[in-house]
Amino acid sequence: MEIFSDSHGIGRALTLASGGLFTTSPNPRVGCVIVKDRQIIGEGHTQPAGQAHAEVQALADAASRGFDVRGATAYVTLEPCSHHGRTPPCVDALITAGVAKVVAAISDPNPLVAGQGLAKLRAAGIEVVCGVMEQEAREMNIGFFSRMQRGKPWVRMKAAASLDGKTALHNGRSQWITSQAARDDGHWWRARSCAILTGIGTVREDDPQMNVRAIDTPRQPARILIDSNLQVDPKARILEGGGTLIVAAQSNPEKEGNLRDMGAEVIVLPNAQGKVDLPALMLELGRRQINELHVEAGFKLNGSLIREDCVDELLLYLAPALIGDAQGLFDLPALESMDHLRRLSFHEIKQIGPDLRILARFT
């Protein structure tokens, strides 16, 4: 493949970065392309944590194909790292390899890097360009940027509803409002997340597994259950296999001990009202290196998360159907003025099978 421009090179690197969409967390998804005489001579994307980063992968690919990278240009979707983490700095590998130019889509928000990688490349006499397809690169790692800049994950709330905004009958039945195509698409969004969060109401009503099943994935996201009073049934499927994080509002040593014996982890985060402190939980998940949090819960927890400003994006699937009097999407208080509307912006609208998928972000 010939590379004719910096945007062409970064575009190819972004395609490569998507190869790590389900696997790189807590590290960012990064792609790298090495070009010489307009020809791609090496490609790579970041491997699971502790393994090679994109730049090292691309350099190794070029070497395995017998190419000399001296004087080449490296296109990378994120500023090369300059610190020792689980792996050595990528800037050192590029400098040692003798590349002449590095084009980065966006600077690294990690305070341990934050421009230092680009500065080190320039100090070594390498030409550096930064800011090519910056928005696309940020979208690829929207959760990583959120965690580095705000200390908490990017929170995406998924819900399926009829055109009149109903998610379940009053008796709790909700299967199925949307099509199989929409449900499978929802699993793709689950797979790219670091963790899936739900509430005790959903667990008691539907007994969900809260994992990825509809698509192939090498990694299952962590599972988080909001259960203020530790009411979860020990036989609930969300506990199968262990590792579930249960967030309570009050301590109960006996129940906590039983859950821990089953392989779950219990933390207690109360607020002044005796409920789970949701903003504090978001910061705790940031400390636990959760980049993207996927929420699939009932209308009560959905409403609480929105009221507490814990949601960044809505992932809504709307079926071409009407239900009538039934449960709504979010339990939110009535407004007395239109001035108090919670505004969102449409980020993407796409038809999935017979249904409509809407990505809307809080402004």
C-alpha positions as CSV (number, residue, x, y, z in Angstrom):
1,M,0.0,0.0,0.0
2,E,1.3,3.5,-0.9
3,I,1.0,6.3,1.6
4,F,0.5,9.7,-0.1
5,S,-0.1,12.0,2.9
6,D,0.1,12.2,6.7
7,S,-3.7,11.8,7.0
8,H,-3.5,8.7,4.8
9,G,-0.8,7.2,7.1
10,I,-2.7,8.1,10.3
11,G,-5.9,6.7,8.8
12,R,-4.2,3.4,8.2
13,A,-2.7,3.5,11.8
14,L,-6.2,4.1,13.2
15,T,-7.5,1.0,11.3
16,L,-4.7,-1.0,12.9
17,A,-5.5,0.5,16.4
18,S,-9.0,-0.9,16.1
19,G,-7.5,-4.3,16.2
20,G,-6.9,-3.8,19.9
21,L,-10.4,-2.5,20.6
22,F,-11.2,-5.3,23.0
23,T,-7.8,-6.2,24.4
24,T,-5.5,-3.3,25.3
25,S,-7.1,-1.9,28.4
26,P,-6.1,-0.3,30.7
27,N,-3.6,0.9,28.0
28,P,-4.8,2.9,25.0
29,R,-5.6,1.4,21.6
30,V,-2.7,2.5,19.4
31,G,-1.7,1.7,15.8
32,C,1.6,2.4,14.1
33,V,2.6,2.3,10.4
34,I,6.2,2.7,9.2
35,V,6.6,4.1,5.7
36,K,9.7,4.4,3.5
37,D,9.6,5.7,-0.1
38,R,5.7,5.9,0.2
39,Q,5.5,2.2,0.9
40,I,4.4,0.6,4.1
41,I,7.2,-1.5,5.4
42,G,6.0,-2.3,9.0
43,E,2.7,-2.3,10.9
44,G,1.5,-3.0,14.4
45,H,-1.0,-2.3,17.1
46,T,-0.7,-2.3,20.9
47,Q,-0.9,-5.8,22.4
48,P,-2.6,-6.7,25.8
49,A,-1.1,-4.9,28.8
50,G,2.5,-6.0,29.5
51,Q,3.2,-6.9,25.9
52,A,4.6,-4.9,23.0
53,H,3.2,-1.5,22.1
54,A,2.3,-0.5,18.5
55,E,5.6,1.1,17.7
56,V,7.6,-1.9,18.8
57,Q,5.3,-4.2,16.9
58,A,5.7,-2.2,13.7
59,L,9.5,-2.1,14.0
60,A,9.6,-5.8,14.6
61,D,7.3,-6.4,11.6
62,A,9.6,-4.3,9.3
63,A,12.6,-6.3,10.6
64,S,10.9,-9.6,10.0
65,R,10.2,-8.5,6.4
66,G,13.8,-7.5,5.8
67,F,13.4,-3.8,5.7
68,D,15.8,-1.1,6.9
69,V,13.8,1.5,8.8
70,R,16.5,4.1,8.9
71,G,15.2,7.3,7.4
72,A,11.6,6.1,7.5
73,T,8.5,7.8,8.8
74,A,6.5,6.4,11.6
75,Y,2.8,7.2,11.8
76,V,1.3,6.6,15.2
77,T,-2.2,7.3,16.6
78,L,-0.9,8.5,20.0
79,E,2.3,10.2,21.1
80,P,4.9,7.5,21.7
81,C,5.4,6.8,25.4
82,S,8.6,8.2,27.1
83,H,8.3,6.4,30.5
84,H,9.0,3.0,31.9
85,G,5.7,1.2,32.6
86,R,5.2,-2.5,32.0
87,T,7.4,-2.0,28.9
88,P,10.3,0.2,28.0
89,P,9.7,3.7,26.3
90,C,8.6,3.5,22.7
91,V,10.5,6.8,21.9
92,D,13.8,5.0,22.7
93,A,12.9,2.2,20.2
94,L,12.1,4.7,17.5
95,I,15.3,6.7,18.1
96,T,17.5,3.6,18.2
97,A,15.9,2.4,15.0
98,G,16.8,5.6,13.2
99,V,13.5,6.8,11.9
100,A,13.7,10.3,10.4
101,K,10.1,11.5,11.1
102,V,7.3,10.7,13.5
103,V,3.7,11.8,12.8
104,A,1.4,11.5,15.8
105,A,-2.3,12.0,15.7
106,I,-2.6,13.4,19.2
107,S,-0.5,14.0,22.3
108,D,-0.7,11.5,25.2
109,P,-3.0,12.8,28.1
110,N,-1.0,10.6,30.6
111,P,0.9,13.0,32.9
112,L,3.8,10.7,32.7
113,V,4.1,11.4,29.0
114,A,2.1,14.6,28.1
115,G,4.4,16.0,25.4
116,Q,7.7,14.5,26.8
117,G,7.7,11.8,24.2
118,L,7.5,14.3,21.3
119,A,10.1,16.5,23.0
120,K,12.6,13.6,23.3
121,L,12.1,12.7,19.6
122,R,12.8,16.3,18.6
123,A,15.9,16.4,20.8
124,A,17.2,13.4,19.0
125,G,16.9,15.2,15.7
126,I,13.7,13.5,14.5
127,E,11.1,15.6,12.7
128,V,7.8,15.5,14.6
129,V,4.3,16.4,13.4
130,C,1.4,16.2,15.9
131,G,-2.3,16.8,15.4
132,V,-3.3,14.8,12.3
133,M,-6.8,13.4,12.6
134,E,-6.8,14.3,16.2
135,Q,-10.5,14.0,16.8
136,E,-10.6,10.5,15.3
137,A,-7.7,9.5,17.5
138,R,-9.4,10.8,20.6
139,E,-12.6,8.9,19.8
140,M,-10.5,5.7,19.6
141,N,-9.4,6.2,23.2
142,I,-12.2,8.2,24.6
143,G,-12.2,6.3,27.9
144,F,-8.4,6.5,28.3
145,F,-8.6,10.3,27.8
146,S,-11.4,10.5,30.3
147,R,-9.5,8.6,33.0
148,M,-6.3,10.5,32.5
149,Q,-7.9,13.9,32.4
150,R,-10.8,13.5,34.8
151,G,-9.8,10.6,36.9
152,K,-12.9,8.5,36.0
153,P,-14.1,6.4,33.1
154,W,-16.2,7.4,30.1
155,V,-19.6,6.2,31.0
156,R,-21.9,4.9,28.3
157,M,-25.5,4.0,29.2
158,K,-27.2,1.5,27.0
159,A,-31.0,1.1,26.8
160,A,-33.5,-0.4,24.4
161,A,-36.9,1.2,24.0
162,S,-40.0,1.5,21.9
163,L,-40.6,4.7,19.9
164,D,-42.7,6.0,22.7
165,G,-39.7,5.6,25.1
166,K,-40.8,2.5,27.0
167,T,-38.4,-0.1,28.2
168,A,-40.6,-2.7,29.9
169,L,-44.1,-3.6,30.8
170,H,-45.3,-2.7,34.3
171,N,-44.9,-6.4,35.2
172,G,-41.2,-6.1,34.3
173,R,-41.2,-8.0,31.1
174,S,-38.9,-6.5,28.5
175,Q,-37.7,-9.4,26.3
176,W,-37.6,-8.5,23.5
177,I,-38.4,-4.9,22.4
178,T,-35.6,-4.7,19.8
179,S,-34.3,-7.1,17.2
180,Q,-31.6,-9.7,17.4
181,A,-29.4,-7.5,15.3
182,A,-29.7,-4.7,17.8
183,R,-29.0,-7.1,20.7
184,D,-25.9,-8.4,19.0
185,D,-24.7,-4.9,18.3
186,G,-25.1,-4.1,22.0
187,H,-22.7,-7.0,22.8
188,W,-20.1,-5.3,20.6
189,W,-20.3,-2.2,22.8
190,R,-20.1,-4.5,25.9
191,A,-16.9,-6.1,24.5
192,R,-15.1,-2.8,24.0
193,S,-15.8,-1.7,27.6
194,C,-13.6,-2.4,30.5
195,A,-16.5,-3.1,32.8
196,I,-20.3,-3.6,32.7
197,L,-22.4,-2.1,35.5
198,T,-26.0,-3.0,36.5
199,G,-28.2,-2.8,39.5
200,I,-29.9,-5.2,41.9
201,G,-33.3,-4.5,40.4
202,T,-32.2,-5.8,37.0
203,V,-30.5,-8.8,38.6
204,R,-33.6,-9.8,40.6
205,E,-35.9,-9.2,37.6
206,D,-33.9,-10.7,34.7
207,D,-31.0,-12.6,36.3
208,P,-28.6,-11.5,33.5
209,Q,-25.1,-12.9,33.0
210,M,-23.8,-9.4,32.1
211,N,-21.1,-10.7,29.8
212,V,-20.2,-10.8,26.0
213,R,-21.8,-13.7,24.1
214,A,-23.0,-12.6,20.7
215,I,-19.6,-11.8,19.3
216,D,-16.1,-13.4,19.7
217,T,-13.9,-11.6,22.2
218,P,-10.6,-12.7,23.8
219,R,-11.5,-10.8,27.0
220,Q,-14.6,-10.5,29.1
221,P,-15.2,-7.1,30.8
222,A,-15.4,-6.9,34.6
223,R,-18.9,-7.0,36.1
224,I,-20.1,-4.5,38.7
225,L,-23.3,-4.7,40.7
226,I,-24.9,-1.8,42.6
227,D,-26.6,-3.5,45.5
228,S,-27.1,-1.1,48.4
229,N,-28.3,-3.7,50.9
230,L,-26.5,-6.8,49.6
231,Q,-29.7,-8.5,48.5
232,V,-28.2,-10.4,45.6
233,D,-29.1,-14.1,45.5
234,P,-25.9,-16.3,45.8
235,K,-27.2,-18.2,42.8
236,A,-27.4,-15.1,40.6
237,R,-25.7,-15.6,37.3
238,I,-23.8,-12.3,37.6
239,L,-21.8,-14.0,40.3
240,E,-20.8,-17.0,38.2
241,G,-17.1,-17.4,37.7
242,G,-16.2,-15.0,40.5
243,G,-14.6,-11.5,40.1
244,T,-17.8,-9.5,40.3
245,L,-17.5,-6.2,42.1
246,I,-20.4,-5.5,44.4
247,V,-21.0,-2.0,45.6
248,A,-23.0,-1.6,48.8
249,A,-24.2,1.4,50.8
250,Q,-24.0,-0.3,54.2
251,S,-21.7,-3.0,55.7
252,N,-23.0,-6.5,56.5
253,P,-20.0,-8.6,57.5
254,E,-21.8,-11.9,57.3
255,K,-23.2,-11.3,53.8
256,E,-19.9,-9.7,52.7
257,G,-18.0,-12.8,53.9
258,N,-20.3,-15.2,52.0
259,L,-20.0,-13.2,48.8
260,R,-16.2,-13.0,49.1
261,D,-16.1,-16.8,49.6
262,M,-17.9,-17.0,46.2
263,G,-15.1,-15.0,44.6
264,A,-16.9,-11.6,44.6
265,E,-15.4,-8.4,45.9
266,V,-17.5,-6.1,48.1
267,I,-16.9,-2.4,48.7
268,V,-19.0,0.0,50.8
269,L,-19.5,3.5,49.4
270,P,-22.4,5.2,51.2
271,N,-23.7,8.7,50.6
272,A,-25.5,10.9,53.1
273,Q,-28.9,9.5,52.0
274,G,-27.9,5.9,52.7
275,K,-27.5,5.0,49.0
276,V,-24.4,4.1,47.0
277,D,-22.3,7.2,46.4
278,L,-22.2,7.1,42.6
279,P,-19.8,9.9,41.9
280,A,-17.4,8.4,44.4
281,L,-17.8,5.0,42.7
282,M,-16.8,6.6,39.3
283,L,-13.6,7.9,40.9
284,E,-12.9,4.5,42.4
285,L,-13.3,2.9,39.0
286,G,-10.9,5.4,37.6
287,R,-8.4,4.4,40.3
288,R,-9.0,0.8,39.2
289,Q,-7.9,1.7,35.6
290,I,-11.4,1.4,34.1
291,N,-11.4,3.4,30.9
292,E,-14.9,2.7,29.5
293,L,-17.8,1.8,31.7
294,H,-20.9,0.2,30.0
295,V,-24.2,0.6,32.0
296,E,-27.2,-1.7,31.4
297,A,-29.6,-1.1,34.3
298,G,-33.2,-0.4,35.1
299,F,-34.9,3.0,34.9
300,K,-34.4,3.8,38.6
301,L,-30.6,3.3,38.6
302,N,-30.4,4.9,35.1
303,G,-32.1,8.0,36.6
304,S,-29.9,8.1,39.6
305,L,-26.7,8.0,37.5
306,I,-28.0,10.8,35.2
307,R,-29.1,12.9,38.2
308,E,-25.6,12.5,39.7
309,D,-24.0,13.6,36.5
310,C,-22.3,10.2,36.1
311,V,-23.2,9.5,32.5
312,D,-21.4,10.9,29.4
313,E,-23.2,9.2,26.6
314,L,-26.5,7.4,25.9
315,L,-26.5,4.3,23.6
316,L,-30.2,4.0,22.7
317,Y,-31.8,1.3,20.5
318,L,-35.3,2.4,19.4
319,A,-37.6,-0.2,18.0
320,P,-40.3,0.8,15.5
321,A,-43.1,-0.2,17.9
322,L,-45.4,1.4,20.5
323,I,-46.0,0.0,23.9
324,G,-48.2,2.5,25.7
325,D,-48.4,2.8,29.4
326,A,-45.3,1.1,30.7
327,Q,-41.9,1.7,32.3
328,G,-39.8,4.5,30.9
329,L,-36.1,4.9,30.2
330,F,-35.1,7.0,33.2
331,D,-36.5,7.8,36.6
332,L,-36.1,11.6,36.6
333,P,-37.9,14.2,38.5
334,A,-40.6,16.4,36.9
335,L,-39.4,19.8,35.7
336,E,-41.2,23.0,36.3
337,S,-39.4,24.9,33.5
338,M,-38.1,24.1,30.1
339,D,-34.9,26.0,31.1
340,H,-34.0,22.9,33.1
341,L,-34.0,20.4,30.3
342,R,-31.0,18.1,30.2
343,R,-29.4,18.8,26.8
344,L,-27.7,16.3,24.7
345,S,-26.1,16.3,21.2
346,F,-26.5,13.6,18.7
347,H,-23.1,12.0,18.0
348,E,-24.3,9.3,15.6
349,I,-27.5,7.8,14.3
350,K,-27.5,4.5,12.5
351,Q,-30.1,1.9,11.5
352,I,-29.3,-1.6,12.9
353,G,-31.6,-4.2,11.4
354,P,-35.1,-2.7,11.8
355,D,-34.1,-0.6,14.8
356,L,-32.5,2.8,15.2
357,R,-29.2,3.2,17.2
358,I,-28.6,6.6,18.6
359,L,-25.4,7.8,20.3
360,A,-26.2,11.0,22.2
361,R,-23.8,12.9,24.5
362,F,-24.5,15.2,27.4
363,T,-23.5,18.7,26.6
